[in-house]
Structures are given as structure tokens and as C-alpha cells.
């Protein structure tokens, strides 16, 4: 949320300021927000690989039940944070919701300003 763009009002050219803000919002969504989502997906893959490796080690008998239980509990807890309402994804969905509301608001404001500019 700290990286979410802020609208900087320009009294000289409001339409230009709105269009710049829309561009900043799109850039934020593409680079920051979706980049975060991709990193969470990669983290899920790593956790899944670690869980599979843990199962193999336990089945081979190379780790004890206590070690298995400890690592398994950690992996389950981390995977829980990646679910939709989990800690890691809650931030993503919160920013996505804010992005969607801001982009709609900006589109309406841009349309209004353009309409005002074409008066006959």
C-alpha cells in the first residue's frame, strides 16, 4: 500500500493531471501489484516443492517424526498465508480493490473533463 500512487492535483491542467494519474495507476497494477502476485505464486511453488521433499525424506526415514511435524506445521502455516484471506494475499486483494475503485473514479472524471471541454 505504501507504493500506491497518489493523485497530485494540477490546477493549470486538471485533465492532464488525471491522465497522468491513470497512467501511474496502470503502471502500479502491471509492475508492482502483479509483480507481487507473481512472487507469491513462485513462493507457493517453493513451498509445494519443499512439502514434497519433506514427504520423501520422511518416507525414506532420513528425518524423525518430530522434525517432520515441525517442518510440516511451518509449511502448512505459510501456505495458509497465501490463500485468498491469508496474510500475504490480503494485501494484494486490498490494493487490487483500491486500484479498481480509483481507476473507475479517474475514468469518470476524465470523461467529465473531456465533455466539459467540447461544449458548443
C-alpha positions as CSV (number, residue, x, y, z in Angstrom):
1,X,0.0,0.0,0.0
2,X,3.0,2.3,0.6
3,X,3.7,2.3,-3.1
4,X,0.1,3.1,-4.2
5,X,0.2,6.2,-6.4
6,X,-1.3,9.4,-5.2
7,X,-3.1,11.9,-7.2
8,X,-1.3,15.2,-7.5
9,X,-3.8,17.9,-8.5
10,X,-2.7,20.3,-11.2
11,X,-4.7,23.5,-11.2
12,X,-3.4,24.5,-14.6
13,X,-4.5,21.4,-16.5
14,X,-6.7,19.1,-14.5
15,X,-7.3,16.7,-17.4
16,X,-3.6,16.2,-17.9
17,X,-3.2,15.5,-14.1
18,X,-6.0,12.9,-14.3
19,X,-4.5,11.2,-17.3
20,X,-1.1,11.1,-15.6
21,X,-2.6,9.6,-12.5
22,X,-4.4,7.0,-14.6
23,X,-1.1,6.1,-16.2
24,X,0.5,5.8,-12.8
25,X,-2.3,3.6,-11.6
26,X,-1.9,1.3,-14.6
27,X,1.9,1.1,-14.1
28,X,1.3,0.3,-10.4
29,X,-1.0,-2.5,-11.3
30,X,1.2,-4.0,-14.0
31,X,4.5,-3.7,-12.3
32,X,4.0,-3.6,-8.5
33,X,0.7,-5.3,-7.9
34,X,1.0,-8.1,-10.4
35,X,4.7,-8.5,-9.7
36,X,3.8,-9.1,-6.0
37,X,1.2,-11.7,-7.1
38,X,3.8,-13.4,-9.3
39,X,6.2,-13.6,-6.4
40,X,3.5,-15.1,-4.1
41,X,2.8,-17.7,-6.8
42,X,6.5,-18.5,-7.0
43,X,6.6,-18.8,-3.2
44,X,3.7,-21.2,-3.3
45,X,5.6,-23.3,-5.8
46,X,8.7,-23.3,-3.5
47,X,6.5,-24.3,-0.5
48,X,4.9,-27.1,-2.5
49,X,8.3,-28.4,-3.6
50,X,9.5,-28.2,0.0
51,X,6.5,-30.1,1.2
52,X,7.1,-32.9,-1.4
53,X,10.7,-33.1,-0.5
54,X,9.7,-33.3,3.2
55,X,7.3,-36.2,2.5
56,X,10.0,-38.1,0.6
57,X,12.6,-37.6,3.4
58,X,10.1,-38.8,6.0
59,X,9.2,-41.9,3.9
60,X,12.8,-42.7,3.4
61,X,13.4,-42.4,7.1
62,X,16.1,-39.7,6.9
63,X,14.2,-37.4,9.3
64,X,12.5,-38.1,12.6
65,X,8.8,-37.7,13.2
66,X,9.5,-34.6,15.4
67,X,11.4,-32.9,12.6
68,X,8.8,-33.8,10.1
69,X,6.0,-32.4,12.3
70,X,7.9,-29.2,12.9
71,X,8.6,-28.6,9.2
72,X,5.2,-29.7,8.2
73,X,3.5,-27.3,10.6
74,X,5.6,-24.4,9.2
75,X,4.8,-25.3,5.6
76,X,1.1,-25.5,6.4
77,X,1.1,-22.2,8.2
78,X,2.9,-20.5,5.3
79,X,0.6,-22.0,2.7
80,X,-2.3,-20.7,4.8
81,X,-1.0,-17.2,4.4
82,X,-1.1,-17.5,0.6
83,X,-4.8,-18.2,0.5
84,X,-7.2,-15.5,-0.6
85,X,-7.8,-14.3,3.0
86,X,-4.3,-15.2,4.2
87,X,-1.8,-12.6,5.3
88,X,0.2,-12.4,2.0
89,X,-2.9,-12.2,-0.3
90,X,-4.9,-9.9,1.9
91,X,-2.6,-7.1,1.0
92,X,-2.8,-7.9,-2.7
93,X,-6.6,-8.0,-2.7
94,X,-6.8,-4.8,-0.7
95,X,-4.6,-3.0,-3.2
96,X,-6.5,-4.5,-6.1
97,X,-9.8,-3.3,-4.7
98,X,-8.4,0.2,-4.2
99,X,-6.9,0.2,-7.7
100,X,-10.3,-0.8,-9.2
101,X,-12.2,1.9,-7.4
102,X,-9.5,4.6,-8.2
103,X,-9.3,3.6,-11.9
104,X,-13.1,3.8,-12.2
105,X,-13.2,7.2,-10.5
106,X,-10.5,8.5,-12.7
107,X,-12.2,7.3,-15.9
108,X,-15.4,9.1,-14.9
109,X,-13.5,12.3,-14.0
110,X,-11.6,12.2,-17.3
111,X,-14.8,11.7,-19.3
112,X,-16.4,14.6,-17.4
113,X,-13.5,16.9,-18.1
114,X,-13.4,15.9,-21.8
115,X,-17.1,16.5,-22.1
116,X,-16.7,19.9,-20.5
117,X,-14.0,20.8,-23.0
118,X,-16.3,20.1,-26.0
119,X,-19.1,22.5,-25.2
120,X,-20.8,24.1,-28.2
